Amino acid sequence: MFLTGCSTSIVRAGIMCILLLISNVFYRRSDVATNIAISLLANLIYNPFYILNAGLQLSYMGTVGIIVFATPISKQISKIKLKKSKIISKDTQKKSKIKKELIQIISVILSAQLFLLPLILFHFYQINIYYLLTNLLISIVIGPVYVVSLMYMICNIPLIKCILEFGISIIIWISEFSNNLVGSKIYLPIPNVAQIIVYYIFIFIFLYVMSLKQKDKPTPTQKRILNLIELFKFRFRQISKRKKKVAISIIIICCITFKVMPKSLKINFLDVGQGDSTFIITPYDKTVLIDRRTAA
C-alpha cells in the first residue's frame, strides 16, 4: 500500500487482504461485508472528505457489485448454450476449464459495470461501449505484468525491466485503442440523486427475483411472489403490440419533455453585510453568482 501511494482503492484492497489473512491465522470465518466496512471506516477516519472522492466511490461500489452480482450473472451466462457447435460438443476438460474462467471474468466485469453505471454517468457523464472487450483483454495481460513487477521489485535486472515496460505499454495501448474506436464514448445526461436511488432499487429487486427463481424449494411467501410475477407476465402478453408501442412512445415523449423543457428563472438577492450579492439560477440549471461589495 505504501509503495503505491496509499490511494483509497489500494487501501481498501490492502485492508481487506490483511483481514483475510488474520482470519486464517485465528481460524475465524472472513466476512466480506465486515472487511469492506472496516476498510471504509479506516479511509474515512484518515480523511472524512474521501466520501466525496470519485475513486473511493467507484472502488467500493464496484467491489460490492462484484460480490452481489458476479455469482447470479455467471449462472445465467453458463445456462446459455450454443446450438450446432462442434466446439462445445467436443469440449475437453481443458476447454471446459478455460470456458469457466472466461465466464467468471465476464461476470465480474458485467457485475462491476452494472453497479457502477449511475456513478460513472454522475462523475464523467459518458460511457464506453467497448468496456467489456477492453477489460477482458486487460485482465489477460494484467496477471503476468503483476508477477513480473514483483520480480522486478526483488531483483533489479534490465531484462525484467524491459519485459515489465513492454507489458505496461500493452495495457496502455489497449486503453488508448478502445478510446479511439468509433462510438467509444457515448455522452448521456447526468443523473440526479433520486434517479440513482431508483436505479439501485430496481437492481436489487431484479437480483431478488433472480435469486427466487434459482431456489429449488422456495417458501410459501416466495412462491406467492413468483406467482404474482408470472401473472404480471401473462397479463402483459395479452396486451396488443399496438398498445405497447403507444404506451412506450408516450413514456419516452414525457421523459424527453420534462428533461428538455426549460424551468423558470430564479434570482435570489443575498445580504452579505457590506454590499449586495445576487445568485441566479437559469432555466437550464446554470448558476451565476454576482458579488458586489461597496466600501464602508
C-alpha positions in Angstrom: 0.0 0.0 0.0 2.8 2.4 0.8 4.7 1.6 -2.4 1.7 2.6 -4.5 0.9 5.8 -2.6 -2.0 4.6 -0.3 -4.8 5.7 -2.6 -8.3 4.9 -1.4 -8.8 1.9 -3.7 -5.4 0.4 -2.7 -6.1 0.9 1.0 -9.5 -0.9 0.5 -7.9 -3.9 -1.2 -4.9 -3.9 1.2 -7.0 -3.9 4.4 -9.4 -6.5 3.1 -6.4 -8.8 2.3 -4.9 -8.2 5.7 -8.2 -9.1 7.4 -8.5 -12.2 5.3 -5.0 -13.3 6.3 -5.7 -12.6 10.0 -8.9 -14.6 9.9 -6.9 -17.6 8.6 -4.4 -17.2 11.4 -7.0 -17.2 14.1 -9.2 -19.8 12.4 -12.2 -17.4 12.0 -14.5 -17.0 9.1 -13.8 -14.0 7.0 -16.9 -11.9 6.3 -16.6 -9.8 3.2 -19.1 -7.2 4.3 -17.3 -6.6 7.6 -14.0 -6.3 5.7 -15.4 -3.7 3.4 -16.9 -1.8 6.3 -13.6 -1.8 8.3 -11.6 -0.6 5.3 -14.1 2.2 4.5 -14.0 3.2 8.2 -10.2 3.4 8.1 -10.3 5.6 5.0 -12.8 7.9 6.4 -11.0 8.2 9.8 -7.9 9.3 7.9 -9.9 11.8 5.8 -13.7 12.1 6.1 -13.9 14.1 2.9 -12.8 10.9 1.0 -16.5 10.1 0.9 -16.8 12.6 -1.9 -13.9 11.2 -3.8 -14.9 9.5 -7.1 -12.1 6.9 -6.8 -13.4 5.8 -3.4 -17.0 5.6 -4.6 -16.1 3.6 -7.7 -13.8 1.3 -5.9 -16.2 0.4 -3.1 -19.3 0.2 -5.3 -17.5 -1.9 -7.9 -16.5 -4.3 -5.2 -20.0 -4.5 -3.8 -21.3 -5.1 -7.3 -18.9 -8.0 -7.9 -19.9 -9.6 -4.6 -23.6 -9.2 -5.1 -24.0 -9.8 -8.9 -21.0 -11.9 -10.0 -22.4 -15.3 -9.0 -26.0 -14.8 -10.4 -24.7 -13.4 -13.7 -22.2 -16.3 -14.1 -25.0 -18.8 -13.5 -27.2 -17.0 -16.2 -24.3 -17.0 -18.7 -23.4 -20.6 -18.0 -27.0 -21.5 -18.9 -26.5 -20.1 -22.5 -25.8 -23.0 -24.8 -24.6 -22.7 -28.4 -26.6 -24.9 -30.7 -25.0 -26.8 -33.6 -21.5 -26.1 -32.3 -18.8 -28.7 -32.7 -16.5 -26.9 -30.3 -19.0 -27.2 -27.5 -19.9 -30.8 -28.3 -16.3 -31.9 -28.4 -15.4 -29.9 -25.3 -12.4 -31.4 -23.5 -11.7 -30.9 -19.8 -9.1 -28.2 -20.6 -11.5 -26.3 -22.8 -14.2 -26.6 -20.1 -11.9 -25.1 -17.5 -11.0 -22.2 -19.9 -14.7 -21.6 -20.6 -15.4 -21.5 -16.8 -12.6 -19.0 -16.3 -13.8 -16.9 -19.2 -17.4 -16.9 -17.8 -16.1 -15.8 -14.4 -14.1 -12.9 -15.9 -17.1 -11.7 -18.0 -19.4 -12.0 -15.0 -17.1 -9.9 -12.8 -16.8 -7.2 -15.5 -20.5 -7.1 -16.1 -21.4 -7.0 -12.4 -19.0 -4.2 -11.6 -20.1 -2.2 -14.7 -23.8 -2.7 -13.9 -23.4 -1.4 -10.4 -21.1 1.5 -11.4 -23.2 2.8 -14.3 -25.0 5.6 -12.5 -21.8 6.7 -10.7 -19.9 6.8 -13.9 -22.6 8.9 -15.5 -22.7 11.2 -12.4 -19.0 11.9 -12.4 -18.0 11.5 -16.1 -21.3 11.8 -18.0 -20.2 9.3 -20.5 -19.9 5.5 -21.0 -17.6 3.4 -23.2 -19.5 0.7 -25.1 -16.3 -1.4 -25.6 -15.7 -1.7 -21.8 -16.3 -5.5 -21.9 -13.7 -6.1 -24.6 -11.2 -3.7 -23.1 -11.4 -5.2 -19.6 -11.3 -8.7 -20.9 -8.1 -8.1 -22.8 -6.5 -6.2 -19.9 -7.5 -9.0 -17.4 -5.5 -11.4 -19.6 -2.4 -9.2 -19.6 -2.5 -7.8 -16.0 -1.7 -11.1 -14.3 1.7 -11.7 -16.0 2.5 -8.0 -15.6 1.8 -8.1 -11.9 4.1 -11.2 -11.5 6.9 -9.5 -13.4 6.5 -6.3 -11.4 7.0 -8.3 -8.1 10.1 -10.0 -9.7 11.5 -6.5 -10.6 10.9 -5.3 -7.0 13.0 -8.2 -5.7 15.8 -8.1 -8.3 16.6 -5.1 -10.5 17.5 -6.8 -13.7 17.4 -4.9 -17.0 15.7 -7.9 -18.8 12.9 -7.9 -16.3 12.6 -4.2 -16.6 12.2 -4.4 -20.4 9.5 -7.1 -20.0 7.7 -5.1 -17.5 7.7 -1.9 -19.6 6.5 -3.9 -22.6 3.6 -5.3 -20.6 2.6 -1.9 -19.3 2.8 -0.5 -22.8 0.4 -3.2 -24.0 -2.1 -2.2 -21.3 -1.8 1.5 -22.2 -2.2 0.6 -25.9 -5.4 -1.4 -25.2 -6.9 1.5 -23.3 -6.0 4.1 -25.9 -7.1 1.9 -28.8 -10.6 1.4 -27.3 -10.9 5.1 -26.7 -10.1 5.9 -30.3 -12.7 3.5 -31.8 -15.8 4.9 -33.4 -18.6 5.4 -30.9 -16.4 4.5 -27.9 -17.7 7.5 -25.9 -21.5 8.0 -25.5 -22.4 11.2 -23.7 -25.6 10.9 -21.5 -27.4 13.3 -19.1 -26.0 13.4 -15.6 -28.5 11.6 -13.3 -29.6 13.2 -10.0 -29.5 11.5 -6.6 -33.2 10.4 -6.8 -32.6 8.7 -10.2 -29.5 6.9 -8.8 -31.5 5.6 -5.8 -34.3 4.4 -8.1 -31.8 2.6 -10.3 -30.3 0.7 -7.3 -33.8 -0.2 -6.0 -34.6 -1.8 -9.4 -31.3 -3.5 -9.5 -31.8 -5.1 -6.1 -35.4 -6.1 -6.9 -34.1 -7.8 -10.1 -31.4 -9.6 -8.1 -34.0 -10.7 -5.5 -36.3 -12.1 -8.3 -33.3 -13.9 -9.9 -32.4 -15.5 -6.5 -36.0 -16.6 -6.1 -36.0 -18.4 -9.5 -32.8 -20.2 -8.7 -34.1 -21.7 -5.4 -35.2 -25.3 -5.5 -37.5 -25.2 -2.5 -38.9 -21.6 -2.1 -41.0 -20.7 0.9 -44.8 -20.1 0.6 -44.2 -16.3 0.6 -41.6 -16.6 -2.1 -44.0 -18.8 -4.1 -46.6 -16.1 -3.9 -44.1 -13.5 -5.2 -43.2 -15.8 -8.1 -46.9 -16.4 -8.9 -47.5 -12.6 -9.0 -44.6 -12.2 -11.4 -46.0 -14.9 -13.7 -49.4 -13.3 -13.5 -48.0 -9.9 -14.5 -46.2 -11.6 -17.4 -49.4 -13.3 -18.5 -51.4 -10.0 -18.4 -48.6 -8.2 -20.2 -48.6 -10.7 -23.0 -52.4 -10.2 -23.5 -51.9 -6.5 -24.3 -51.7 -5.9 -28.0 -48.5 -4.7 -29.6 -50.1 -1.5 -30.8 -51.0 -0.5 -27.2 -47.5 -1.4 -26.0 -45.9 0.8 -28.7 -48.2 3.7 -27.9 -47.5 3.4 -24.1 -43.7 3.3 -24.7 -43.9 6.3 -27.0 -45.9 8.3 -24.5 -43.4 7.5 -21.7 -40.4 8.4 -23.9 -42.1 11.7 -25.0 -42.9 12.6 -21.4 -39.4 11.9 -20.2 -37.8 14.0 -23.1 -40.3 16.8 -22.5 -39.6 17.1 -18.8 -35.9 16.9 -19.4 -35.7 19.4 -22.2 -38.4 21.8 -21.1 -36.7 24.9 -19.5 -37.6 25.8 -16.0 -38.3 29.2 -14.6 -35.6 31.8 -14.0 -34.8 32.3 -10.3 -33.0 35.4 -9.0 -32.0 35.5 -5.3 -30.7 38.6 -3.5 -28.4 37.9 -0.6 -27.4 40.3 2.2 -23.6 39.8 2.7 -23.1 42.8 5.0 -21.2 45.4 3.1 -22.9 45.2 -0.2 -25.3 43.1 -2.4 -24.9 39.6 -3.7 -27.1 38.1 -6.4 -27.5 34.4 -7.0 -29.1 33.5 -10.4 -30.4 30.1 -11.4 -31.0 30.0 -15.2 -33.8 28.0 -16.8 -31.3 25.3 -17.8 -29.9 24.9 -14.2 -26.8 27.1 -14.7 -25.8 29.1 -11.7 -24.4 32.6 -11.6 -23.1 34.3 -8.5 -22.6 38.1 -8.6 -20.9 39.6 -5.6 -20.8 43.4 -5.4 -19.2 44.9 -2.3 -19.1 48.6 -1.5 -16.5 50.4 0.6 -17.7 51.3 4.1 
